[in-house]
Amino acid sequence: MFGLLFKKLSEVVEEEVSALLSRGIDVQSVMPAVVEIVNDVQERGDRALCDQTERFDGVRVGRFRVSDDEIDKAAEKVPEKLKKALEIAVENIAAFHHQELDRDFWMTETSPGAMAGQMIVPLDSAGAYVPGGRAAYPSSALMTVVPAKVAGVDRVIVCTPPGKDGLVDPLTLAAAKMAGADEIYRVGGVQAVAAMAFGTETIRPVQKIVGPGNIYVTAAKLLLRSTVEIDMPAGPSEVLIIADYSAEPEVLASDMVAQAEHDPQSISVLVTDDPDLAIATKAEVERQAKGADRRDIVRKSLEKSAILTAGSMEEAIGFSNSFAPEHLEIVVRDPMTVLREIRNAGSVFLGPYTPVAAGDYASGTNHVLPTSGYARVFSGLNVDAFVKKITVQQISKEGLRLLSDAITLLAEAEGLSAHAESVRKRLVERKPEFV
């Protein structure tokens, strides 16, 4: 079916392992086009935004900023049940991210007479990229704007592509407003990233750009890192499921198909130590994929996906840590035992009643996560992305005297005699009138 890889993990050949583990983001293939658009926006500002939006989105936008009146009217079109769902999601996301907040602290004595501490200072501004295109993603507005506002960022803007009518999806506008966005702009793609980085006549630049996007958006963010900070590289969505005999094939298959409907490049992998579960889940995936609403996208995604049988749970865990998935589901009898062995994952979902969809929308954790193996070194989006940590120290004269030998010896060992002298001059005895 669909070319889905179905094998014992021990029999997977090197090329197949490489295809699963080396799922990098080939930004170089699109970089020439990205450079051209970025340069155009930097040189021509709003005129470039107009031309590039017409080129890629098929609409000529006269005014990029969405007015408060338009936002309010859009919110009125959203059914009450959806508004309530957004409210629940905002409340849970805000509550979770409030728990992430660090505090200022002082260590009263790092050594006698010396105090050191840390201040937490939010960024002045941040830009949230909210994708459009195949579908509207109001949840991405929540996941990018809420933690920024929780962190204390004064100015948070949203850029999102317009539809063919020049308007932004009403649900996306409602979500951005509920999340606390200060400005919303109807512009997407590379041109939006460039506008947030450099600024135009309409859009003031920001200090950091966050949020998911296609390969062009990702390439633009990486290209502009010398101008603006970004959250992380992001590729197609992915899930890896570790399961044992206690899992239900129908549920596992539904999670694989759910991940597959994101994008033709998405990857879904099941690793289990139960051969019968693997066979049953494969049959369920075939059945559910045939009935999927986005079956063409699902089919293409599943061609890159896999169901693998491990010889033991330890082998399954080892493969998961090598894979470093964006989403990791642990559907086993004792999930906490497996969790203790996990080293690399963007976000973890424990037990049979915790689908990835919960984290995508409303459980409170963030769905902007590292993909393509970046979970080995990156965390998911959190409040730390929107703050700076400034260290502070204060030392008394006696405290400096006690540290002086260590400081001057190390400074002179590095050939920095002026550093050593800056300590000695503070400790020299002066006449009373100069004290």
Secondary structure, DSSP 8 states (H G I E B T S, - for coil): -TT-EEEEGGG--HHHHHHHH-----GGGTHHHHHHHHHHHHHHTHHHHHHHHHHHHS---S--B--HHHHHHHHHHS-HHHHHHHHHHHHHHHHHHHHH----EEEEEEETTEEEEEEEEE-SEEEEE---SSS--HHHHHHHHHHHHHHT-SEEEEEE---TTS---HHHHHHHHHHT-SEEEE--HHHHHHHHHH--SSS---SEEE----HHHHHHHHHTTTTSEES----S-EEEEEE-TTS-HHHHHHHHHHHHTS-TT-EEEEEES-HHHHHHHHHHHHHHHHT-TTHHHHHHHHTT-EEEE-SSHHHHHHHHHHH--SEEEEESSSHHHHHTT----SEEEESTT--HHHHHHTSSS------TTGGGT---S-GGGGEEEEEEEEE-HHHHHHHHHHHHHHHHHTT-HHHHHHHHHHHS---GGG-
